[in-house]
Amino acid sequence: MKNFKTFLLVVLLSSSIPAFGAEPDWVAKFLRRYRPTPNPVSAPPAPQPNAALFQGASVAITLSDVIRLMLANNLNISVDRLPPQITQFLIDTYFRPFDPTLHISANGQHSTTQSTSQLNGAPSLVQLTQSYNVGFGQTLMTGTSYAVDFIMNRSSTNNAFALYNPSWVGQVRYSISQHLLQNWGRLPSDHLIRIAQNNHRISANQFDQQMMDLVVQAQNAYWDYVFSLEDIKVKKQSVDLAQKTLDNSRQEVEVGVLAPLDVVRAEAQVATMQDALVVSTYTSQQDEDTLKKIITNRLDPGILLAKLSPVEALRLPDVADVMPVTEAIQIALENRPELRQTQLALQNAAIDVDFTKNQILPVLDVNATYAQNGLGGVQRLRSTLGGNTVVGIVPGGLGDAFGQLFAFGYNTYSFGFNLQIPLSNKAERADHDRAIGAKVMATSQIDAVAQQIALEVRNAMNQVEMNRAHIESAQKAREFAQQTLDAEQQKYDLGVSTLFFVLQDQTNLAIAQTNEIQAMVNYTKALVGLDRAMGQTLLHNHIALENGNPIVSANTAN
């Protein structure tokens, strides 16, 4: 028994103090835990500067280039990546009540007081007391608290009745307490930790969701810019065609074939087409600035002087672009971060229900203490009680106190319990009812989110199919408009039609060409939206999150 208790004391005290010589820099490592962490937040990937972007030349850029530059430079990502790291730090704060603690204290007091009784042993009582305490304690997640304290008190006085002067009184005290009803077990102790861990996962899923939205935004911005450039080509072709018609009309007026009014109509057609070209040009500049904002961390995207030249080309629909809607919905339910967030919120609600259920119970705590006592000092033997004659002195001191302390001859035992029974308990029961209501709401929220996800997948697939059909109809409309213009031009050349109908068909062709390009862009963006609805935006673009930082591989899919 003696050896076991001595061993337990050594183990408890050494658990929080590094072994001497175990590490050459153990002191520095031990003290480091009491200093702030120099860089607690991991740094984002270094921006990837591209010198060509700051020059006036044209820079070819693919969709994968846009995504890569966005992940490295976009300011929104620099902000969105922080909450998951902050919630990770919050988890560790909830371990604070369970950290082992080593405490050391020392106190001294000197007092001189007038005696009011002969029993004080001196006309003027002078006392010097010193107290030293070294202890170790910890609260476990099972609801158990234990402590080991080593106490040594020294006292010297001019009291004639003092048997030991100076005296050393020591004690080693072992104490333990345990919750039996309320706060019993790990659940009440670590429920905040488990909730914080789930909140960290929720924050990580929110970051996934934000990353998906940013990638979708980048893809849509890229294809909008592609459309604007293709639309400029159409508008230039329309201007060239209108200008050619105007030149021919002027020649025919000079030879008397056409009336001057027809030249005015041709000039109006050129002006209209030029106006449409101006609008498309400035719209394209705005789309380019939007794309530059996504790929740079500069406060003014206009600093990027390069002319972006998209490499990706619009493509026609393919039968492999979509899958059965039921399969798409199943994939979405497995991958959408919104659904994972609601599932984690339900887990938090369940933890809260269990915790509040435990808090309804009465308080019943048991405790026990075992103490070893020791006494030592200079023993002065007097002839009579309170006499001034010392007939003998028995030397002693701190060593005697230690000897008795670990001889286990003077022991103190104590045990007890504390029972608190709330007579109403209304607040605890109401809190438990509140937790149950929150869990029911979280369960319903999962169903509502799943239903919304299924609807979004169906809507996204409808958009894909609609734009697939729109491409086919737009192609036919453009072909018919071209054929109509060619036929009307031939009739005009033969003198059986008027310039008015030719100009009208030129306008219709320009509209049909723009509609066809827009339909192809809308189809591509619909596929982007379908990926987003299925929760596969990051997967299809080969983006992974490592330590809160998005990483993209070299072969990024469109």
Backbone torsions as a table, in degrees:
resi	resn	phi	psi	omega
1	MET	NA	-44.0	-179.7
2	LYS	-62.2	-48.4	-178.9
3	ASN	-64.2	-37.1	-179.2
4	PHE	-64.2	-44.7	-178.1
5	LYS	-67.9	-37.5	176.7
6	THR	-63.7	-43.1	178.1
7	PHE	-62.4	-40.4	179.3
8	LEU	-62.7	-40.3	179.0
9	LEU	-62.2	-44.7	-179.5
10	VAL	-64.0	-42.2	-179.2
11	VAL	-63.5	-44.5	-177.3
12	LEU	-65.3	-41.8	-179.1
13	LEU	-71.1	-32.2	-177.2
14	SER	-82.9	-11.9	-176.1
15	SER	-68.4	-27.2	-179.8
16	SER	-106.3	-2.6	179.7
17	ILE	-114.8	124.8	-179.5
18	PRO	-64.5	145.5	-179.6
19	ALA	-66.8	135.0	-179.7
20	PHE	-65.2	130.6	179.2
21	GLY	86.6	-6.5	-179.7
22	ALA	-66.7	-37.2	177.4
23	GLU	-133.3	140.1	179.4
24	PRO	-59.3	-33.3	-178.0
25	ASP	-111.4	40.4	-175.0
26	TRP	-64.8	-32.4	179.5
27	VAL	-65.5	-45.3	179.5
28	ALA	-63.7	-40.9	179.4
29	LYS	-66.5	-37.1	179.7
30	PHE	-68.2	-40.6	-178.3
31	LEU	-75.9	-19.6	-177.1
32	ARG	-64.2	-27.4	-178.1
33	ARG	-70.4	-11.5	-179.6
34	TYR	-104.8	13.4	176.7
35	ARG	-119.1	150.1	177.8
36	PRO	-62.2	146.6	175.6
37	THR	-67.4	127.0	-175.8
38	PRO	-57.7	-48.2	-177.9
39	ASN	-133.8	80.0	-176.0
40	PRO	-67.9	-30.1	-178.0
41	VAL	-95.3	125.8	179.7
42	SER	-65.0	139.1	-177.6
43	ALA	-73.4	144.1	176.3
44	PRO	-70.5	162.5	176.5
45	PRO	-57.1	144.8	-179.6
46	ALA	-63.0	138.4	177.5
47	PRO	-57.1	148.3	-178.5
48	GLN	-105.0	89.7	-178.1
49	PRO	-69.2	143.7	176.6
50	ASN	-127.4	105.0	-174.3
51	ALA	-58.4	-30.9	-178.1
52	ALA	-64.4	-27.8	-178.9
53	LEU	-68.3	-22.5	-177.6
54	PHE	-96.4	7.8	176.7
55	GLN	-110.1	167.6	-173.1
56	GLY	-83.7	0.3	-177.3
57	ALA	-78.0	170.3	176.7
58	SER	-83.8	136.2	-178.1
59	VAL	-120.9	120.1	176.1
60	ALA	-71.3	134.8	-176.4
61	ILE	-140.1	131.1	177.3
62	THR	-96.5	170.7	177.3
63	LEU	-65.5	-36.2	177.1
64	SER	-65.9	-34.2	175.8
65	ASP	-63.2	-41.7	179.6
66	VAL	-61.4	-46.4	-178.3
67	ILE	-66.4	-41.7	-179.9
68	ARG	-63.2	-46.1	179.6
69	LEU	-66.8	-35.1	178.4
70	MET	-64.2	-45.2	-179.0
71	LEU	-63.8	-30.3	-177.8
72	ALA	-87.3	-27.4	-169.0
73	ASN	-123.2	-19.0	-171.7
74	ASN	-63.0	131.8	-176.9
75	LEU	-69.6	-31.9	179.5
76	ASN	-63.7	-36.4	178.7
77	ILE	-66.8	-37.6	178.8
78	SER	-60.3	-30.0	179.0
79	VAL	-85.6	-43.8	-173.8
80	ASP	-68.2	-24.2	-177.1
81	ARG	-76.8	-12.6	-175.2
82	LEU	-78.3	-42.5	-177.3
83	PRO	-53.2	-42.5	177.6
84	PRO	-60.4	-36.7	179.2
85	GLN	-69.6	-37.7	179.6
86	ILE	-66.2	-41.6	178.9
87	THR	-67.1	-27.3	175.2
88	GLN	-66.0	-41.0	177.1
89	PHE	-63.5	-35.8	-177.7
90	LEU	-64.1	-31.4	178.7
91	ILE	-59.0	-45.8	-176.5
92	ASP	-64.8	-28.2	-179.3
93	THR	-65.6	-27.1	-179.4
94	TYR	-79.2	-5.3	172.9
95	PHE	-85.8	-4.5	-175.7
96	ARG	-56.2	-43.9	-179.0
97	PRO	-63.8	-15.7	-175.2
98	PHE	-105.8	6.1	177.3
99	ASP	-73.5	132.8	174.6
100	PRO	-66.5	148.4	-175.0
101	THR	-130.6	132.1	172.2
102	LEU	-107.4	123.6	-179.8
103	HIS	-122.3	140.1	-179.4
104	ILE	-132.3	130.7	-179.7
105	SER	-143.5	152.5	177.2
106	ALA	-146.4	137.7	-179.7
107	ASN	-140.1	146.8	176.2
108	GLY	-137.9	146.7	-179.1
109	GLN	-148.1	133.5	175.5
110	HIS	-121.7	130.1	-177.5
111	SER	-138.6	145.1	174.5
112	THR	-130.2	119.0	-177.4
113	THR	-133.4	150.9	175.8
114	GLN	-76.0	141.2	-179.8
115	SER	-84.3	138.1	176.5
116	THR	-107.9	0.6	-179.0
117	SER	-150.9	149.1	176.7
118	GLN	-65.4	-22.6	-180.0
119	LEU	-67.3	-13.4	176.8
120	ASN	-70.2	-14.2	173.6
121	GLY	81.1	4.4	178.6
122	ALA	-168.5	146.1	178.5
123	PRO	-59.7	-38.4	177.4
124	SER	-129.4	112.5	-172.8
125	LEU	-83.7	124.3	178.0
126	VAL	-117.2	127.2	-178.4
127	GLN	-134.1	139.8	172.6
128	LEU	-126.3	117.0	-179.6
129	THR	-120.5	141.8	177.8
130	GLN	-134.9	138.2	-177.4
131	SER	-131.3	134.0	179.8
132	TYR	-128.9	136.4	-176.2
133	ASN	-141.4	126.7	173.4
134	VAL	-126.6	126.3	-176.4
135	GLY	-146.4	162.2	179.9
136	PHE	-136.8	135.6	179.9
137	GLY	-150.8	158.5	179.9
138	GLN	-160.2	147.6	172.3
139	THR	-107.5	126.3	-179.2
140	LEU	-92.1	159.8	-179.3
141	MET	-70.7	-10.6	177.0
142	THR	-81.3	0.3	-176.4
143	GLY	89.7	9.8	-179.9
144	THR	-97.4	134.7	174.2
145	SER	-121.3	133.6	177.8
146	TYR	-135.5	157.5	-179.8
147	ALA	-154.8	149.0	173.4
148	VAL	-129.5	124.1	-178.1
149	ASP	-126.5	134.2	173.1
150	PHE	-110.7	120.1	-174.2
151	ILE	-123.8	134.2	175.6
152	MET	-136.7	124.3	179.7
153	ASN	-116.9	135.3	175.9
154	ARG	-116.7	138.4	-179.2
155	SER	-142.3	136.4	173.1
156	SER	-134.2	143.1	-173.9
157	THR	-154.3	163.9	173.5
158	ASN	-98.1	15.8	178.9
159	ASN	-69.1	121.9	-178.1
160	ALA	-67.7	-18.1	-179.6
161	PHE	-87.3	-7.7	-178.1
162	ALA	-65.1	122.8	179.6
163	LEU	-78.2	-38.4	177.2
164	TYR	-115.4	125.9	-177.8
165	ASN	-154.6	107.5	-1.9
166	PRO	-74.3	161.1	-178.4
167	SER	-121.4	148.0	175.8
168	TRP	-121.6	121.0	179.1
169	VAL	-118.7	118.0	-177.8
170	GLY	-117.9	158.6	178.7
171	GLN	-155.5	136.7	168.3
172	VAL	-113.1	118.3	-173.4
173	ARG	-117.2	126.1	175.2
174	TYR	-108.7	127.9	-179.3
175	SER	-135.2	148.6	179.4
176	ILE	-148.6	143.7	176.3
177	SER	-139.5	153.0	-175.6
178	GLN	-145.2	130.7	171.7
179	HIS	-78.0	133.0	-179.1
180	LEU	-109.2	-29.9	179.8
181	LEU	-113.9	-89.5	176.5
182	GLN	-66.2	135.7	-179.5
183	ASN	68.4	23.8	176.0
184	TRP	-80.5	136.2	173.8
185	GLY	84.9	-174.4	-175.1
186	ARG	-76.6	-31.3	-173.0
187	LEU	-55.4	-53.0	-179.3
188	PRO	-64.9	-25.8	-175.7
189	SER	-81.9	-41.5	-173.9
190	ASP	-107.0	13.7	-177.0
191	HIS	-65.3	-34.9	177.8
192	LEU	-68.7	-33.8	178.4
193	ILE	-66.5	-45.4	-179.1
194	ARG	-66.8	-37.5	176.5
195	ILE	-65.3	-41.4	178.7
196	ALA	-64.6	-37.0	177.2
197	GLN	-64.6	-41.5	176.3
198	ASN	-66.3	-38.2	177.7
199	ASN	-63.7	-34.6	175.6
200	HIS	-64.4	-41.7	177.8
201	ARG	-66.5	-37.8	176.7
202	ILE	-61.9	-44.1	179.2
203	SER	-62.8	-38.9	177.8
204	ALA	-64.5	-39.6	177.6
205	ASN	-69.0	-33.9	174.9
206	GLN	-64.3	-37.5	176.1
207	PHE	-65.1	-40.5	174.6
208	ASP	-57.1	-44.7	-179.2
209	GLN	-63.7	-42.6	178.5
210	GLN	-65.0	-38.2	178.1
211	MET	-65.1	-41.7	177.6
212	MET	-59.7	-44.2	-179.4
213	ASP	-64.0	-38.6	179.6
214	LEU	-68.0	-39.6	178.5
215	VAL	-65.8	-42.5	176.4
216	VAL	-60.8	-42.8	178.3
217	GLN	-60.7	-42.3	179.3
218	ALA	-64.9	-43.2	179.5
219	GLN	-63.4	-45.3	179.9
220	ASN	-64.4	-39.3	178.6
221	ALA	-63.9	-38.3	179.0
222	TYR	-63.1	-47.5	-177.3
223	TRP	-72.7	-29.6	172.6
224	ASP	-63.0	-39.8	178.8
225	TYR	-68.5	-38.8	175.8
226	VAL	-59.8	-44.7	179.4
227	PHE	-60.5	-43.7	-176.7
228	SER	-62.4	-38.0	179.4
229	LEU	-70.1	-41.4	177.4
230	GLU	-65.2	-36.2	179.4
231	ASP	-67.1	-34.7	176.5
232	ILE	-62.8	-40.5	178.1
233	LYS	-60.7	-43.1	179.0
234	VAL	-62.8	-43.7	-178.6
235	LYS	-65.4	-36.6	177.6
236	LYS	-66.8	-40.4	176.7
237	GLN	-61.9	-39.3	179.0
238	SER	-66.5	-40.4	177.4
239	VAL	-63.5	-43.9	-179.5
240	ASP	-62.5	-42.8	-179.9
241	LEU	-65.8	-42.1	179.0
242	ALA	-65.4	-39.3	179.3
243	GLN	-65.7	-39.1	178.2
244	LYS	-63.3	-42.0	178.2
245	THR	-63.4	-39.1	179.2
246	LEU	-64.3	-43.5	-179.8
247	ASP	-62.3	-43.1	178.9
248	ASN	-64.4	-38.4	-179.1
249	SER	-65.4	-40.3	179.3
250	ARG	-63.6	-39.7	178.2
251	GLN	-65.1	-38.8	-179.1
252	GLU	-71.1	-29.9	175.9
253	VAL	-67.9	-39.5	-178.2
254	GLU	-64.1	-33.0	-179.9
255	VAL	-91.5	1.1	175.7
256	GLY	84.9	13.7	-179.7
257	VAL	-81.2	-37.7	-178.7
258	LEU	-112.6	156.3	174.5
259	ALA	-83.0	152.3	179.4
260	PRO	-57.2	-26.2	-179.6
261	LEU	-62.8	-32.5	179.4
262	ASP	-66.0	-32.6	176.7
263	VAL	-65.3	-39.8	178.0
264	VAL	-61.3	-41.4	178.0
265	ARG	-63.3	-41.7	178.7
266	ALA	-65.2	-40.0	177.4
267	GLU	-64.5	-38.2	177.8
268	ALA	-64.8	-37.0	178.1
269	GLN	-64.7	-43.2	178.6
270	VAL	-61.9	-44.8	-179.9
271	ALA	-61.9	-40.5	179.5
272	THR	-64.2	-44.8	179.9
273	MET	-67.2	-37.4	177.1
274	GLN	-65.0	-38.8	176.9
275	ASP	-62.8	-42.2	177.9
276	ALA	-64.2	-36.2	177.6
277	LEU	-66.0	-40.6	178.3
278	VAL	-61.5	-45.7	180.0
279	VAL	-61.5	-44.8	-179.6
280	SER	-64.1	-36.9	-179.7
281	THR	-64.3	-47.6	-179.6
282	TYR	-70.1	-34.3	174.5
283	THR	-62.3	-39.7	178.6
284	SER	-64.2	-38.0	177.3
285	GLN	-63.9	-39.6	177.3
286	GLN	-65.3	-42.1	178.1
287	ASP	-64.0	-36.5	178.5
288	GLU	-67.2	-41.5	177.7
289	ASP	-63.4	-38.2	177.0
290	THR	-62.3	-41.2	178.5
291	LEU	-67.0	-39.7	178.5
292	LYS	-64.9	-36.8	177.8
293	LYS	-60.7	-36.1	-177.3
294	ILE	-70.0	-32.5	-171.8
295	ILE	-101.2	4.7	-177.5
296	THR	-130.5	157.1	174.5
297	ASN	-104.9	9.4	177.8
298	ARG	-75.2	144.4	-179.1
299	LEU	-65.2	-30.8	178.5
300	ASP	-116.2	107.3	-180.0
301	PRO	-61.4	-19.9	-179.3
302	GLY	-66.5	-12.5	177.0
303	ILE	-64.0	-27.2	176.4
304	LEU	-75.2	99.3	-172.2
305	LEU	-81.5	-15.2	-175.6
306	ALA	-65.9	150.0	173.3
307	LYS	-90.0	115.4	-178.8
308	LEU	-74.7	131.7	-179.2
309	SER	-121.0	100.0	-178.2
310	PRO	-61.8	140.6	179.7
311	VAL	-98.3	-33.8	-177.2
312	GLU	-64.4	137.1	-179.5
313	ALA	-108.5	149.2	175.1
314	LEU	-67.3	141.5	-178.3
315	ARG	-125.9	160.1	178.9
316	LEU	-80.5	157.9	-179.5
317	PRO	-61.2	153.4	177.9
318	ASP	-130.9	148.5	-178.4
319	VAL	-65.2	-23.0	-178.8
320	ALA	-83.2	1.6	-177.1
321	ASP	-71.1	-26.5	-176.1
322	VAL	-128.0	164.5	178.7
323	MET	-128.2	172.8	176.4
324	PRO	-56.6	143.3	-173.2
325	VAL	-64.1	-36.1	179.6
326	THR	-64.2	-39.5	177.8
327	GLU	-67.3	-39.1	178.8
328	ALA	-63.8	-40.5	179.1
329	ILE	-64.9	-41.3	179.3
330	GLN	-62.4	-42.5	177.7
331	ILE	-63.1	-40.4	179.7
332	ALA	-63.5	-42.3	-179.7
333	LEU	-65.9	-24.2	179.1
334	GLU	-87.1	-19.9	-170.5
335	ASN	-118.4	-19.8	-175.4
336	ARG	-67.7	124.9	-180.0
337	PRO	-66.0	-25.7	178.3
338	GLU	-61.9	-39.6	-179.7
339	LEU	-70.2	-37.9	176.9
340	ARG	-63.6	-35.2	178.2
341	GLN	-64.3	-43.6	-179.9
342	THR	-68.4	-33.3	176.8
343	GLN	-66.4	-40.1	176.8
344	LEU	-67.7	-36.1	176.4
345	ALA	-63.9	-35.4	176.0
346	LEU	-66.1	-39.9	176.3
347	GLN	-60.9	-41.2	176.9
348	ASN	-62.2	-41.0	179.1
349	ALA	-64.2	-39.0	178.6
350	ALA	-65.9	-39.9	176.4
351	ILE	-61.7	-41.7	179.8
352	ASP	-65.5	-37.2	177.9
353	VAL	-62.4	-46.8	-179.7
354	ASP	-64.0	-39.6	-179.2
355	PHE	-65.9	-48.2	-178.8
356	THR	-66.6	-28.8	174.9
357	LYS	-64.0	-40.8	178.1
358	ASN	-66.5	-33.6	-177.5
359	GLN	-71.8	-12.5	176.3
360	ILE	-71.4	-26.2	-175.5
361	LEU	-67.5	154.4	173.7
362	PRO	-65.8	166.7	176.5
363	VAL	-91.0	123.9	174.1
364	LEU	-138.6	107.2	-178.9
365	ASP	-118.5	138.7	174.1
366	VAL	-114.6	148.7	-179.4
367	ASN	-145.1	152.6	178.7
368	ALA	-146.3	147.2	-179.1
369	THR	-138.2	137.0	173.5
370	TYR	-128.1	129.3	-177.0
371	ALA	-129.7	140.6	173.4
372	GLN	-107.7	130.2	-174.1
373	ASN	-114.5	147.9	177.6
374	GLY	-145.3	147.9	-178.5
375	LEU	-136.2	138.2	177.0
376	GLY	-156.5	165.1	179.2
377	GLY	149.8	-175.8	178.4
378	VAL	-85.2	115.4	-177.5
379	GLN	-93.5	122.9	-178.7
380	ARG	-108.8	118.6	-179.9
381	LEU	-94.5	122.5	-177.2
382	ARG	-108.7	156.3	-176.8
383	SER	-65.9	-39.8	179.2
384	THR	-137.5	165.1	177.9
385	LEU	-63.1	117.2	179.8
386	GLY	80.8	5.9	-179.1
387	GLY	-72.8	160.7	-179.0
388	ASN	-91.1	-9.9	-176.5
389	THR	-90.1	122.9	177.3
390	VAL	-95.1	115.6	-177.4
391	VAL	-92.6	-11.5	179.6
392	GLY	-171.8	151.4	178.5
393	ILE	-128.1	124.3	176.0
394	VAL	-102.2	110.2	-176.7
395	PRO	-67.3	152.4	178.4
396	GLY	-179.8	177.3	-179.7
397	GLY	-178.5	-144.9	-175.5
398	LEU	-62.8	-34.4	-178.9
399	GLY	-63.5	-36.5	177.6
400	ASP	-64.7	-40.1	178.5
401	ALA	-62.2	-43.0	177.4
402	PHE	-64.2	-40.6	-178.8
403	GLY	-61.2	-44.9	177.6
404	GLN	-68.6	-33.4	-175.9
405	LEU	-60.0	-43.7	-176.4
406	PHE	-101.6	10.2	174.1
407	ALA	-85.8	-10.4	178.0
408	PHE	57.0	32.8	177.3
409	GLY	-93.4	-22.9	-178.7
410	TYR	-123.0	104.8	-172.6
411	ASN	-125.3	155.6	176.0
412	THR	-132.4	130.7	178.0
413	TYR	-118.7	144.0	173.2
414	SER	-151.6	149.5	175.8
415	PHE	-153.9	159.1	-179.5
416	GLY	-175.2	-178.6	177.9
417	PHE	-145.8	160.3	178.8
418	ASN	-130.7	119.8	-179.3
419	LEU	-120.4	123.3	177.5
420	GLN	-125.4	119.5	-177.1
421	ILE	-115.2	108.2	176.0
422	PRO	-65.1	132.5	-177.6
423	LEU	-81.8	-24.5	179.0
424	SER	-107.0	-54.4	179.4
425	ASN	61.8	22.6	-175.8
426	LYS	-65.7	-42.0	-176.5
427	ALA	-65.0	-43.5	-179.0
428	GLU	-65.4	-41.4	179.0
429	ARG	-66.9	-38.3	177.6
430	ALA	-65.2	-37.3	178.1
431	ASP	-65.9	-37.8	176.9
432	HIS	-66.3	-40.9	176.3
433	ASP	-61.9	-39.2	177.5
434	ARG	-62.6	-41.4	179.7
435	ALA	-65.6	-39.1	177.7
436	ILE	-63.7	-42.9	177.5
437	GLY	-60.9	-40.4	178.3
438	ALA	-64.8	-35.6	178.4
439	LYS	-68.4	-41.9	177.7
440	VAL	-61.4	-41.5	179.3
441	MET	-65.1	-39.7	178.9
442	ALA	-65.2	-37.4	176.8
443	THR	-63.8	-44.4	178.0
444	SER	-64.7	-33.4	180.0
445	GLN	-64.7	-36.3	177.6
446	ILE	-61.5	-46.3	179.4
447	ASP	-62.9	-40.4	-179.2
448	ALA	-65.6	-41.9	179.6
449	VAL	-67.2	-41.8	178.3
450	ALA	-61.1	-40.9	178.0
451	GLN	-64.1	-42.3	179.6
452	GLN	-64.9	-39.1	178.6
453	ILE	-63.0	-44.7	178.5
454	ALA	-59.9	-41.3	178.6
455	LEU	-64.9	-41.2	179.9
456	GLU	-64.6	-37.7	178.0
457	VAL	-65.0	-44.4	179.4
458	ARG	-63.3	-43.4	178.7
459	ASN	-62.9	-40.0	179.7
460	ALA	-64.8	-41.0	178.5
461	MET	-68.3	-35.4	175.2
462	ASN	-62.8	-38.5	178.1
463	GLN	-64.1	-40.4	178.5
464	VAL	-62.8	-48.5	-178.5
465	GLU	-65.9	-39.1	179.8
466	MET	-63.7	-43.8	-178.7
467	ASN	-73.5	-27.0	172.7
468	ARG	-63.2	-46.0	177.9
469	ALA	-66.2	-35.0	-179.9
470	HIS	-65.2	-37.3	178.1
471	ILE	-61.7	-45.0	-179.9
472	GLU	-61.7	-45.8	-179.8
473	SER	-68.9	-36.2	179.7
474	ALA	-68.0	-37.5	176.3
475	GLN	-62.2	-44.7	179.3
476	LYS	-64.6	-40.0	179.7
477	ALA	-63.9	-40.6	179.3
478	ARG	-67.5	-40.9	178.1
479	GLU	-63.3	-43.2	179.0
480	PHE	-65.6	-38.2	179.5
481	ALA	-65.0	-39.3	178.4
482	GLN	-66.0	-44.2	178.7
483	GLN	-64.1	-40.3	179.1
484	THR	-63.4	-43.8	179.0
485	LEU	-62.9	-44.8	-179.7
486	ASP	-61.0	-42.8	-179.3
487	ALA	-66.7	-42.7	-179.2
488	GLU	-67.0	-34.1	178.4
489	GLN	-66.4	-41.1	177.4
490	GLN	-63.3	-44.0	177.9
491	LYS	-61.1	-39.3	179.6
492	TYR	-66.3	-40.2	179.6
493	ASP	-64.8	-30.0	178.8
494	LEU	-85.2	-5.3	177.5
495	GLY	83.5	16.3	-179.5
496	VAL	-107.0	10.2	176.5
497	SER	-141.1	172.9	-177.5
498	THR	-113.5	162.4	179.5
499	LEU	-64.0	-29.2	-178.7
500	PHE	-57.3	-46.0	-177.7
501	PHE	-70.4	-33.6	176.9
502	VAL	-63.5	-46.8	-179.8
503	LEU	-64.2	-38.4	178.9
504	GLN	-63.7	-40.5	179.0
505	ASP	-69.9	-32.1	174.4
506	GLN	-62.3	-42.2	178.1
507	THR	-63.7	-43.1	179.4
508	ASN	-62.9	-37.5	179.0
509	LEU	-66.0	-42.9	179.1
510	ALA	-60.9	-41.6	178.6
511	ILE	-65.1	-41.7	-179.0
512	ALA	-65.7	-38.5	178.5
513	GLN	-65.5	-42.6	177.8
514	THR	-64.7	-41.1	179.1
515	ASN	-62.5	-37.5	179.4
516	GLU	-66.2	-44.3	178.3
517	ILE	-63.8	-42.9	180.0
518	GLN	-62.6	-38.1	179.3
519	ALA	-64.6	-40.4	178.7
520	MET	-67.4	-40.3	177.2
521	VAL	-65.1	-43.2	179.6
522	ASN	-62.5	-36.0	177.9
523	TYR	-65.7	-44.1	178.8
524	THR	-62.3	-42.6	178.8
525	LYS	-69.0	-29.4	176.1
526	ALA	-66.6	-37.2	175.1
527	LEU	-64.9	-37.4	175.2
528	VAL	-61.6	-43.3	178.8
529	GLY	-66.0	-34.3	177.8
530	LEU	-67.1	-41.0	175.1
531	ASP	-58.8	-42.3	179.5
532	ARG	-64.7	-43.1	-179.5
533	ALA	-64.8	-32.0	179.9
534	MET	-88.0	-2.9	179.6
535	GLY	71.9	26.1	-176.1
536	GLN	-114.7	17.1	-178.6
537	THR	-61.9	-48.1	-179.3
538	LEU	-68.7	-39.5	-179.1
539	LEU	-63.9	-47.1	-177.5
540	HIS	-70.8	-18.5	176.2
541	ASN	-103.5	12.2	174.8
542	HIS	55.3	45.4	179.7
543	ILE	-108.5	128.9	177.3
544	ALA	-127.3	155.4	179.3
545	LEU	-106.0	121.4	178.3
546	GLU	-122.8	114.0	-178.2
547	ASN	55.2	39.5	178.2
548	GLY	80.1	4.7	-179.7
549	ASN	-113.5	127.9	178.0
550	PRO	-74.4	132.3	-180.0
551	ILE	-122.8	134.7	179.9
552	VAL	-120.8	139.0	178.9
553	SER	-78.9	172.5	-176.2
554	ALA	-70.2	-33.2	-177.1
555	ASN	-97.3	78.1	-179.9
556	THR	-82.0	127.9	177.9
557	ALA	-79.2	156.4	179.2
558	ASN	-80.9	NA	NA
